Amino acid sequence: MAAVWLLSASTSFLYSWSRRFTAAFAGDALAHIEGCGLGRLAIPLVQVFARVSPEQKELVLQTLRAGGWVTLMVGDGTNDVGGLKAAHVGVALLAPSALAELKKKAKERGERKSRNSKAAAAAVGGTANSSHPQQGAVVPAGERAAAKSGRTSPGAVAAAGSGSSEQAKSKKKGEKLKPGEALLEQYRAAGKPVPASLQRMAAMLDKMEEDTPQDVPMVKPGDASMASPFTAKAASVAPVTDILKQGRCTLVTTVQMFKILGLLCLSTAYALSVMYLQGVKLSDAQATLSGVLTAGMFYFISNAKPLPQLSPVRPHPSIFCIYFFASLLGQFAVQLGFLIFMYRCAGQQNSLAAPAAGQRVCNLLLP
């Protein structure tokens, strides 16, 4: 009896205390509260948890989920894996050190590209200067004739080839080779001929490496990314709002699709019933056009975009609610009234065009 009184007194004290203050628990206080058996009552009333262990993070999320709360956990380390798994939604953040390393690699890649472009420009300039002999230099007659005719002599080609190979060697010594360049270098080192197909494949490999974004982190075993369905390339909790926006947009779009399906089924059932009683059926072209228009309607509604700001009104989480059925039946009543009005108009027009006595007219709308 004393234990029940103490528990009720503690519960009332916790509720009154949470209304007056913003509750913040450290790991020791949380362990003490849990030891007293008040964790299930106290944890939902706390706004801030500081210096808690990985097991306590998981305990907090499990307690909130048991109380009917929808939980979202954000973590950036291996000590957050338990909490990320226990939450409804887990968001893994990249550590600031990893972001700094990625920025450093991107900067080095940009500097390497600029050096390569400058080296290529210098090589083109040197080749252009070497094509014009200096004044007073002795040029063989064969090379003079080749220069006048626009052809390149074999000696010049050999010199250019040796110069380019020396530049390639100096480049390869200074930096890491790309996958395609490394493949070609292996063939040349082994003394094997390099076919044109292999050169095209090497160029494709190099292009794929250049097109691949360098700021995409590699997920390693044990990271928080292995335990969470979302990974944000940021060191703050700002991406959480984007997840909420996308989730609400998906939920509203799905509910609208179910509502459109219900309206189509009800209106089509009435229209087909009336046409069957009158002996009318849709042609193949009409049925095909109806299906194409319905598919286009679903395609356009699936391209919905989330709002730039979160709405203060939350959407309905399920279609089994009064709002959904009231909206569906209200819209069907409007469509049913329109269909009945159009049917009566068609019947009046048909009665005005009735045939004379003894005249036979094929009309499917007549009884």
URHULIN-V831081 format. One record per residue. N is the residue number from 1. RES is the residue in three letters. PHI is phi in radians with two decimals (NA if undefined). OMEGA is omega in degrees with one decimal (* if undefined). Layout:
BEGIN
N&RES&PHI&OMEGA, N&RES&PHI&OMEGA
END
This chain:
BEGIN
1&MET&NA&178.5, 2&ALA&-1.15&179.7, 3&ALA&-1.15&178.5, 4&VAL&-1.14&178.9, 5&TRP&-1.12&-180.0, 6&LEU&-1.13&-179.9, 7&LEU&-1.17&179.0, 8&SER&-1.16&178.3, 9&ALA&-1.17&179.0, 10&SER&-1.15&-179.8, 11&THR&-1.14&178.5, 12&SER&-1.13&177.8, 13&PHE&-1.14&-179.8, 14&LEU&-1.13&-179.8, 15&TYR&-1.13&179.1, 16&SER&-1.18&179.6, 17&TRP&-1.21&-179.9, 18&SER&-1.24&176.8, 19&ARG&-1.30&-176.9, 20&ARG&-1.59&-173.5, 21&PHE&-2.25&170.8, 22&THR&-1.59&-172.5, 23&ALA&-1.39&176.0, 24&ALA&-2.41&-177.5, 25&PHE&-2.00&168.1, 26&ALA&-1.59&-177.7, 27&GLY&-1.09&179.5, 28&ASP&-1.15&179.4, 29&ALA&-1.13&178.7, 30&LEU&-1.14&177.6, 31&ALA&-1.13&179.0, 32&HIS&-1.16&179.4, 33&ILE&-1.11&179.4, 34&GLU&-1.19&176.8, 35&GLY&-1.14&177.2, 36&CYS&-1.40&179.9, 37&GLY&1.42&-178.9, 38&LEU&-1.87&-177.7, 39&GLY&-1.13&-179.2, 40&ARG&-1.13&179.4, 41&LEU&-1.56&-172.8, 42&ALA&-1.51&-173.7, 43&ILE&-1.07&178.0, 44&PRO&-1.13&-179.0, 45&LEU&-1.62&-176.0, 46&VAL&-1.67&179.3, 47&GLN&-1.69&-174.9, 48&VAL&-2.29&172.1, 49&PHE&-2.07&-175.9, 50&ALA&-2.21&175.9, 51&ARG&0.93&178.6, 52&VAL&-1.87&-179.4, 53&SER&-1.43&177.7, 54&PRO&-1.01&178.6, 55&GLU&-1.16&179.2, 56&GLN&-1.23&174.8, 57&LYS&-1.07&178.7, 58&GLU&-1.13&178.1, 59&LEU&-1.11&179.9, 60&VAL&-1.08&-177.8, 61&LEU&-1.21&177.9, 62&GLN&-1.13&178.4, 63&THR&-1.17&179.3, 64&LEU&-1.15&178.6, 65&ARG&-1.15&177.9, 66&ALA&-1.15&177.9, 67&GLY&-1.46&178.0, 68&GLY&1.61&179.1, 69&TRP&-1.48&172.5, 70&VAL&-1.63&-170.4, 71&THR&-1.91&174.7, 72&LEU&-2.39&-176.3, 73&MET&-2.04&176.9, 74&VAL&-2.09&-178.8, 75&GLY&-2.57&-177.6, 76&ASP&-2.31&-177.2, 77&GLY&-2.60&-179.4, 78&THR&-1.22&178.6, 79&ASN&-1.31&178.5, 80&ASP&-1.78&-175.0, 81&VAL&-1.11&179.5, 82&GLY&-1.06&178.5, 83&GLY&-1.18&179.0, 84&LEU&-1.14&177.9, 85&LYS&-1.26&-177.5, 86&ALA&-1.36&-177.2, 87&ALA&-1.41&174.0, 88&HIS&-1.14&-179.7, 89&VAL&-2.21&177.8, 90&GLY&-2.00&179.6, 91&VAL&-2.18&178.3, 92&ALA&-1.66&179.0, 93&LEU&-1.90&175.2, 94&LEU&-1.35&179.5, 95&ALA&-1.19&178.6, 96&PRO&-1.02&179.0, 97&SER&-1.12&178.8, 98&ALA&-1.17&177.7, 99&LEU&-1.12&178.9, 100&ALA&-1.12&179.0, 101&GLU&-1.16&177.9, 102&LEU&-1.14&177.3, 103&LYS&-1.13&178.2, 104&LYS&-1.12&178.8, 105&LYS&-1.14&178.3, 106&ALA&-1.12&178.1, 107&LYS&-1.14&178.2, 108&GLU&-1.10&178.8, 109&ARG&-1.13&176.9, 110&GLY&-1.12&177.7, 111&GLU&-1.13&179.1, 112&ARG&-1.14&177.6, 113&LYS&-1.13&179.1, 114&SER&-1.13&177.5, 115&ARG&-1.13&179.2, 116&ASN&-1.12&179.4, 117&SER&-1.15&178.0, 118&LYS&-1.16&178.5, 119&ALA&-1.15&178.2, 120&ALA&-1.16&178.2, 121&ALA&-1.13&178.3, 122&ALA&-1.14&178.5, 123&ALA&-1.14&178.0, 124&VAL&-1.15&177.6, 125&GLY&-1.14&178.2, 126&GLY&-1.13&177.9, 127&THR&-1.17&178.8, 128&ALA&-1.16&178.4, 129&ASN&-1.20&-178.8, 130&SER&-1.26&178.8, 131&SER&-1.30&177.4, 132&HIS&-1.89&-179.5, 133&PRO&-1.19&178.6, 134&GLN&-1.21&-179.3, 135&GLN&-1.22&180.0, 136&GLY&1.60&179.5, 137&ALA&-1.40&-179.5, 138&VAL&-1.56&-179.3, 139&VAL&-1.99&178.3, 140&PRO&-1.04&-177.8, 141&ALA&-1.12&179.7, 142&GLY&-1.08&-179.6, 143&GLU&-1.24&177.3, 144&ARG&-1.11&179.1, 145&ALA&-1.16&179.0, 146&ALA&-1.16&179.2, 147&ALA&-1.16&179.7, 148&LYS&-1.17&-178.1, 149&SER&-1.43&178.6, 150&GLY&1.55&178.6, 151&ARG&-1.63&178.9, 152&THR&-1.92&-177.9, 153&SER&-1.31&179.7, 154&PRO&-1.07&178.5, 155&GLY&-1.12&178.3, 156&ALA&-1.15&178.8, 157&VAL&-1.12&178.7, 158&ALA&-1.13&178.8, 159&ALA&-1.13&178.6, 160&ALA&-1.12&179.5, 161&GLY&-1.11&178.7, 162&SER&-1.17&178.9, 163&GLY&-1.16&179.8, 164&SER&-1.17&178.7, 165&SER&-1.16&177.1, 166&GLU&-1.13&178.2, 167&GLN&-1.13&179.0, 168&ALA&-1.11&179.1, 169&LYS&-1.12&179.2, 170&SER&-1.13&178.5, 171&LYS&-1.19&-177.9, 172&LYS&-1.21&176.9, 173&LYS&-1.25&-174.5, 174&GLY&-1.44&-175.6, 175&GLU&-2.56&-177.9, 176&LYS&-1.31&-178.5, 177&LEU&-1.34&173.3, 178&LYS&-1.33&-178.2, 179&PRO&-1.05&179.1, 180&GLY&-1.16&178.7, 181&GLU&-1.13&178.6, 182&ALA&-1.14&178.1, 183&LEU&-1.13&178.3, 184&LEU&-1.14&179.9, 185&GLU&-1.15&177.2, 186&GLN&-1.11&178.2, 187&TYR&-1.14&-179.3, 188&ARG&-1.18&179.8, 189&ALA&-1.16&178.6, 190&ALA&-1.43&179.8, 191&GLY&1.35&-179.4, 192&LYS&-1.58&176.2, 193&PRO&-1.23&-178.9, 194&VAL&-1.82&-179.5, 195&PRO&-1.26&-178.7, 196&ALA&-1.18&179.4, 197&SER&-1.10&178.2, 198&LEU&-1.18&177.4, 199&GLN&-1.13&177.9, 200&ARG&-1.14&178.2, 201&MET&-1.13&178.4, 202&ALA&-1.13&177.7, 203&ALA&-1.12&178.3, 204&MET&-1.15&177.7, 205&LEU&-1.10&179.1, 206&ASP&-1.11&-179.6, 207&LYS&-1.17&177.5, 208&MET&-1.10&178.2, 209&GLU&-1.19&178.7, 210&GLU&-1.22&-178.5, 211&ASP&-1.32&-179.3, 212&THR&-1.23&178.8, 213&PRO&-1.10&-177.4, 214&GLN&-1.46&-177.6, 215&ASP&-1.64&176.9, 216&VAL&-1.51&-176.7, 217&PRO&-1.33&175.2, 218&MET&-1.56&-179.2, 219&VAL&-1.38&-179.8, 220&LYS&-1.87&177.5, 221&PRO&-1.05&-179.0, 222&GLY&1.73&178.4, 223&ASP&-1.29&178.3, 224&ALA&-1.15&-179.1, 225&SER&-1.16&-179.7, 226&MET&-1.29&-175.5, 227&ALA&-1.92&-176.1, 228&SER&-2.23&179.6, 229&PRO&-1.33&-179.1, 230&PHE&-2.15&175.5, 231&THR&-2.29&-177.6, 232&ALA&-1.86&177.1, 233&LYS&-1.49&-179.3, 234&ALA&-2.71&-179.8, 235&ALA&-1.80&179.9, 236&SER&-2.17&-179.1, 237&VAL&-1.62&-179.5, 238&ALA&-1.06&179.6, 239&PRO&-1.10&179.0, 240&VAL&-1.08&178.5, 241&THR&-1.12&177.4, 242&ASP&-1.13&178.4, 243&ILE&-1.13&178.9, 244&LEU&-1.15&178.5, 245&LYS&-1.11&-179.7, 246&GLN&-1.13&179.2, 247&GLY&-1.13&178.1, 248&ARG&-1.13&179.3, 249&CYS&-1.10&178.8, 250&THR&-1.13&-179.8, 251&LEU&-1.12&-179.0, 252&VAL&-1.14&179.2, 253&THR&-1.11&178.8, 254&THR&-1.13&178.3, 255&VAL&-1.10&178.5, 256&GLN&-1.12&177.8, 257&MET&-1.12&177.5, 258&PHE&-1.11&179.5, 259&LYS&-1.16&178.5, 260&ILE&-1.14&177.7, 261&LEU&-1.08&178.1, 262&GLY&-1.09&178.8, 263&LEU&-1.12&178.8, 264&LEU&-1.11&-179.9, 265&CYS&-1.12&-177.7, 266&LEU&-1.19&-178.6, 267&SER&-1.19&179.1, 268&THR&-1.18&178.1, 269&ALA&-1.06&179.0, 270&TYR&-1.18&-177.8, 271&ALA&-1.12&179.4, 272&LEU&-1.17&177.6, 273&SER&-1.11&179.9, 274&VAL&-1.12&-179.5, 275&MET&-1.15&178.5, 276&TYR&-1.16&178.9, 277&LEU&-1.16&179.8, 278&GLN&-1.62&179.2, 279&GLY&1.32&-178.4, 280&VAL&-2.03&175.1, 281&LYS&-2.42&-179.6, 282&LEU&-1.29&174.5, 283&SER&-1.37&179.2, 284&ASP&-1.10&-179.4, 285&ALA&-1.15&179.2, 286&GLN&-1.15&178.5, 287&ALA&-1.13&178.9, 288&THR&-1.15&179.2, 289&LEU&-1.11&178.0, 290&SER&-1.10&178.4, 291&GLY&-1.14&179.8, 292&VAL&-1.16&178.6, 293&LEU&-1.14&177.6, 294&THR&-1.14&177.5, 295&ALA&-1.10&177.3, 296&GLY&-1.13&177.9, 297&MET&-1.11&178.3, 298&PHE&-1.20&178.6, 299&TYR&-1.13&-177.6, 300&PHE&-1.23&-179.9, 301&ILE&-1.28&177.8, 302&SER&-1.29&177.9, 303&ASN&-1.59&-179.9, 304&ALA&-1.17&-179.8, 305&LYS&-1.95&179.1, 306&PRO&-1.25&177.7, 307&LEU&-1.21&178.3, 308&PRO&-1.14&178.8, 309&GLN&-2.25&178.9, 310&LEU&-1.20&179.0, 311&SER&-1.36&177.8, 312&PRO&-1.22&-179.9, 313&VAL&-1.69&179.8, 314&ARG&-1.41&176.8, 315&PRO&-1.27&179.6, 316&HIS&-1.26&-175.6, 317&PRO&-1.35&-175.6, 318&SER&-2.53&177.1, 319&ILE&-1.47&179.7, 320&PHE&-1.57&178.8, 321&CYS&-2.56&-177.0, 322&ILE&-1.12&-178.0, 323&TYR&-1.06&-176.6, 324&PHE&-1.12&-177.3, 325&PHE&-1.22&177.7, 326&ALA&-1.14&178.1, 327&SER&-1.13&-179.3, 328&LEU&-1.12&-178.9, 329&LEU&-1.20&177.9, 330&GLY&-1.13&178.4, 331&GLN&-1.19&177.9, 332&PHE&-1.17&177.3, 333&ALA&-1.07&178.0, 334&VAL&-1.14&179.8, 335&GLN&-1.15&179.5, 336&LEU&-1.13&176.6, 337&GLY&-1.07&178.1, 338&PHE&-1.15&179.4, 339&LEU&-1.13&178.5, 340&ILE&-1.13&178.7, 341&PHE&-1.09&180.0, 342&MET&-1.17&178.5, 343&TYR&-1.15&179.1, 344&ARG&-1.18&176.6, 345&CYS&-1.07&178.6, 346&ALA&-1.14&177.6, 347&GLY&-1.15&177.5, 348&GLN&-1.14&178.3, 349&GLN&-1.11&-179.7, 350&ASN&-1.24&178.9, 351&SER&-1.22&177.6, 352&LEU&-1.22&-178.8, 353&ALA&-1.71&-179.7, 354&ALA&-1.18&-177.7, 355&PRO&-1.31&177.2, 356&ALA&-1.28&-178.0, 357&ALA&-1.17&179.5, 358&GLY&1.50&179.7, 359&GLN&-1.65&-178.3, 360&ARG&-1.84&179.6, 361&VAL&-2.27&177.8, 362&CYS&-1.49&179.4, 363&ASN&-2.42&-175.4, 364&LEU&-1.29&-179.2, 365&LEU&-1.43&178.6, 366&LEU&-1.43&178.0, 367&PRO&-1.22&*
END
